[in-house]
Amino acid sequence: MNRAFQNRCIVLCLVLVSLLSALSARLVQIQLVDRQHYASSSAKAFHRTERIPAIRGMIVDRNEEPIAKSIPVSSVYVDKNHLLDAKLASFGLAYIEASKEPAWDTVSSENRIRRIHALRGEILGRETPDAIVRKHLAHAISLLARPLGMRRDEMRAEIEDSKAKWFPIKKDIPDDIAERLREIVDENYLQGFAFENSIKRWYANPHLATHLTGYTGEVAMKGEDGKKAYRMVGRFGVESVIEEYLAGRDGRREHHRDSRGLVVPGKASSLLPPRAGLNAKLTIDIGIQAIVAEELEAGLAEFKAKKGAVVVMDPKTGEILALASRPHFDLNNKKDLQQNSFNYAIQAKFEPGSTIKIIATAGAIDQGLVTLDTVIHCPYFLQEHKFTVKDNHSGGMLPVWKILQKSNNVGCWKLAKQLGVKRFYQYAHGFGFGERSGIQLSGENPGTAKVPKLPIDFSRAAYGYYIGVTPIQMATAYSVIAGDGRLLKPKIVKALIANDGTVVEDFPTEVRGQAISPATAKKMRGALHKVTLTGGTATRAAVAGYKVCGKTGTAIKHDYKRGGYIQGSYVVSFAGFMPADDPAFVCYVVVDDPKTTEVSRYGGTIAAPIFSKIATRLAAHMNLQPTEPIEEPIAHR
């Protein structure tokens, strides 16, 4: 045998052995080493997981009137991987031709499928891939654009201009329309369109309790198939604070596709039902909330102010019956959300003026330093070392109850001095100032009640300056007096309830501390009632048929950013409750920077009348029985 030929044969055999060895090694790697990887890739190609969103729990008021509920909706997504695949798009064209054949309506479903597959093969043989995709897209747009509420050119532009392979072309579609769209897609063998179930939040009264209720928003996330999906989460207010209870748990449904890309029925084990969220029962009464909102808006309009708040609280339980903050926004369309989302009722900090005088008065009585009838000399001005305390409205010898009635600064400063700095601030903190109230809302401002280093600052704190408060703190503080001296944690969530009516969690009344004794609270109620009688600063807070207790407050606005005070700008307020002997509610009204020229800008002329209108309507709404005779108007002839 030729030596050269023998060498060539050996080389050829070695090359073949090497190639076969490499191929064998690759087969071993695929079968053993990369088996899991390819199995997973294959599964992804023929497997899709559809998220079934959980129904978000309802939010209802204390009488179970709906405030917020979830509506099932759907979104239509475009899947360009399927839409631009000629092999899949050919099914849609095959159906067009098959449906035009005679007696198509009488053909059985099995024979229809056979016929469509046969025509599909013919179409793939005679048409170019680009032509198939183009014709299928035009047909899909002609069928889907109108039900989607889109123009054909608009729908085509969104599909062709999008760089994403998977994107929503229409969101929040009502279930009945979505079902019709599903039928169109399935009946016409349209490819590249998928449906995602979702939930839309709907608010029954979108202008009521906006800052308290809050709202939801969508967050983007990746599904198990790697595609972008959206999940509803609480963004603000109660919706955000108890998100973990309202949200529930999403379910899922798995779909499988055959080798031709068509969906095949799933197995029973491929469905995981969603678990609905818990329903939240709030403490607010939507009827009271409506009254408060109407009167606050009317008052702001009348006195030419843009900002303010009203808090109505049950002094026995700490339950918030209503909380209104202005300006506000629409919960359903969220218009003006950015500029109006500030919750004045819990986030605004301001110097309160004379409403704070309950601290020095109650503290001095509680310590036994004075009684309501103790007479104190109250000159028009009092020189104290390097500063002066003055009051331009009243003076002379005043009993303690009259110091409150006349809102005398000098008298209140003398009561605070008897307490001393340490005890004064112990009572200030005991009434809840200088710390968050603990209300179940985020973003609460703690206010300021720091012990001053200078005597002048202590004097100003005694009658409403050098101390920063929030409306919710003021309502809570006056609930101490309207109740039995206890400082309560304000509550807005009453209970969490399952869909079958089972109470999963009940939120009890929480006591933060004993600010004053029950006896002192009772004495203070008597003194605050006289503030609303003739001679007091709050006669405009009176309500016919009831004993009303309360205190006015007027303070020049402090500029917290630049320091100093804004001359000509005021924060006016009134804190009150009724009936005096057994208070059913505490109502705090604050109006920020009224610009009216019709009346003097005081708490007694602006905030007190708003309180009176609210309290009059609340008495009827709460069916409070009158405690005082109502004078009949004199008939004029």
Secondary structure, 3 states (H helix, E strand, C coil): CCHHHHHHHHHHHHHHHHHHHHHHHHHHHHHHHCHHHHHHHHHHHHEEEEEECCCCCCEECCCCCEEEEEEEEEEEEEEHHHHCCHHHHHHHHHHHHHHCCCCHHHCCHHHHHHHHHHHHHHHHHHCCHHHHHHHHHHHHHHHHCCCCCCCHHHHHHHHHHCCCCEEEEEEEEEHHHHHHHHHHHHHCCCCCEEEEEEEEEEECCCCCCHHHHCCEEEEEEECCCCCEEEEEEECCHHHHHCHHHHCCECEEEEEEECCCCCEECCCHHHEECCECCCEEEECCCHHHHHHHHHHHHHHHHHCCCCEEEEEEECCCCCEEEEEEEECCCCCCCCCCHHHHCCCHHHHCCECCHHHHHHHHHHHHHHCCCCCCCCEEEECCEEEECCEEEECCCCCEEEEHHHHHHHCCHHHHHHHHHHHHHHHHHHHHHHCCCCCCCCCCCCCCCCCECCCCCCHHHHHHHHCCCCCEECHHHHHHHHHHHHCCCEEECCECEEEEECCCCCEEEECCCCEEEECCCHHHHHHHHHHHHHHCCCCCCCHHHCCCCCCCEEEEEEEEEECCCCCCEEEEEEEEEEEEEECCCCCCEEEEEEEECCCCCCCCCCHHHHHHHHHHHHHHHHHHHCCCCCCCCCCCCCCCC
